[in-house]
């Protein structure tokens, strides 16, 4: 049986691409690639993607990227999209990882659920040619949903798959995919919701601030996904949680050398201070936290530098709205 690697997001397009391969007796290994900027990947996500894979009846592998993704984010050869999304470079990285797995598993080609014209930066004919050239995968990437609109691949020329059984989809309209899913009995999949946080304008602003002021690392990126962020100086920032769940997540990301701020005597959010904090910045941090605890009276804020346990207390009014907006990222 011919084997292939299927790039698999859990979205409908990647599911359909694999289903079309199964119909032609191709043994597909589904590869799910996760970057530090993928949307939340919690237990619910893992449970759902496992159910989807079980329904597909294929083998499955998750690959977590970190340093190699940071590298292309800092200096993408083909630039960014509308925000900080290096889409073409990201695709090149994904296909290179799939290529490594293809060689390792003695597979014959790679399957992708991409649809021509669906994403303007990375799913046009020129971008597809660039990706194949950069990865050395000319003719080895089959996109079953748009195959009839694209040059014939090696899999088609060798008749591992029959071209007439592939599709000619293009553009952003998803009606045909949804109709096909109903026909195939596919009910569970992830709806498209901008799987990469780097396509989000507000999140990209936080990433740019992080790059300007400190080294990009996984812990700092995870912090970007939480709370309200404030730039207090070139060497200091504050993150204030928004809810009880974020309090727990923020606490889990605290490192030695960070400051932990919390309200005393009343309920309220935690705040994490990272960087070089002097007395002035500590006072501003307490005022910011007080703003989210009680705007009409003074609040006692406790703080300590980890891993020390000697908590200090400042009683303060909240920061005014104008100054708050100026500091917020």
Secondary structure by P-SEA (a helix, b strand, c coil): cbbbbbbccccaaaaaaaaaaaaaccbbbbbbbbccccccccaaaaaaaaaaaaaacccbbbbbbcaaaaaaaacccccccccccaaaaaaaaaaaaaaaaaaaacccbbbbccccccccccccaaaaaaaaaaaccccccccccccccccccccccccccccccccccccccaaaaaaaaaaaccccccccccccccccaaaaaaaaaaaacccccaaaaaaaaccccccccccbbbbbbccaaaaaaaaaaccccbbbbbbccbbbbbbbbcccccaaaaaaaaaaaaaaccccbbbbbbbbcccccbbbbbbbbbbcaaaaaaacc
